[in-house]
Amino acid sequence: MDKLIIEGGVKLKGEVTVSGAKNSVLPILAATLLTDDACVIKGVPDLRDSNTMLKILRSLGKSVEAEGGVATIAAGKNKGFVADYKLVSTMRASFCVLGPLLGRFKKAKVSLPGGCIIGVRPVDLHLKGIKALGAAISIEGGYVLAKAPRLKGSHMYLGGVYGSSVLATDNVMMAAVLASGRTVIESAACEPEVVDLAEFLNKMGAKIKGHGTPIIEIEGVKHLHGATHTIIPDRIEAGTLMIAALITRGDILIKNAFPAHLGAVIDKLQEAGASIVKAENWLRVTYKKRLKPINITTLPYPGFPTDMQAQMMSLMTVTTGISVITEKIYPDRFMHVAELNRMGAYIQREGPHAIVNGVKSLSGAPVMASDLRASASLVLAGLVAHGDTAISRIYHLERGYENIEEKLEKLGARTRREKE
Ligand code: EPZ
């Protein structure tokens, strides 16, 4: 395993291009299971997670060619409907093959995803939704077995105790597009990645309306055909790069980024004092003056994204004053707190709240990545800390940030890898 060494203290300046969205490409690749026709997906980021999904499609009998960010998925020799434990356990998001397998083959056997470090990650809403469409569900040996001689459209409420669910909305949408009749999903997730999936499904011949709002309506159709689609830019990568500009007191032009997907993040960074110039598909973030502390509460979209919580916390550790971060989506998503404190931050955890007392500076230290966004927060802290920061278990970062070291080095960062 590698560790990433970052030499702190360099102001990042220049321009960088954001890759395709991890959380959009995963369900869209799964949606290709809904047809035997060829689908061409462009803007596919070269990530551990997207490569895992391509492996899962191959294991389900698809022929898969992926080159230079373009994936061509077509019918293969067989048509499997079992997504096995080995692959699903490496990436819980692969649970989103359940909906398309059920939609297409009227049966599916998918390994239950494990929890992960940020929370229990239940799937009760996924199962509630596909049961509402008429599927019979049983749990055997850690697998969900779903059978439905025919799927029938239904009016359902899909909100959970923590609000809407992104992948449950995706799974139900993908099962409902080939169901007979009309499906209405109330308390649907509104994330841009859900909208991107619905747009792709509509290109395949589905009839989906209301995506991007809490009420999605789907008229079932008999058949879906192949389609070509370009994945939206990764708003979380863009947000992470915005914070890299500010934490290093630099100035970065971020291309292939939609400010329209980053409303809450832009609002909070401007409240802190950042200078942000926006256009339709790029933004420029410049450090102008000392930032002010801010309070954040994570919420479903369009609220402040939980996937930006750890990165924002890093910025607040070196912003004088007290910032309070409240995590309402995954109340335990604070594995980065102890690691940031090892670098000289002063953060107190109180249940779903983290109280960040800004300090003058951080000092480089050996730290350990625990999950994707926590590892991003440690990279950000390393960029501003005095001395070297050595981040171990860097494979977490590789799950969701394509060529991040090259991108940072192009902006002036000094990084290198070492064997652990
Ligand atoms: C998606 O996960 C993202 N992953 C996550 O990004 C992101 O943090 C999350 O949405 C919230 O925005 C992908 O899109 C691949 P949820 P998902 O269902 O869909 C609870 C990253 O770093 N819940 O929207 O699995 C759940 O426990 C990853 O890129 C239920 O209670 O998340 C959480 O508290 C991490 N029952 C809340 O809902 C369910 O059946 C939101 O989770 C499902 C979820």
Boltz pocket constraint, residues with backbone or C-beta under 6 A from the ligand:
constraints:
  - pocket:
      binder: B
      contacts: [[A, 22], [A, 23], [A, 24], [A, 26], [A, 93], [A, 119], [A, 120], [A, 121], [A, 122], [A, 123], [A, 124], [A, 125], [A, 126], [A, 127], [A, 160], [A, 161], [A, 162], [A, 163], [A, 164], [A, 165], [A, 166], [A, 167], [A, 168], [A, 189], [A, 193], [A, 306], [A, 307], [A, 328], [A, 329], [A, 330], [A, 372], [A, 373], [A, 400]]
      max_distance: 6.0
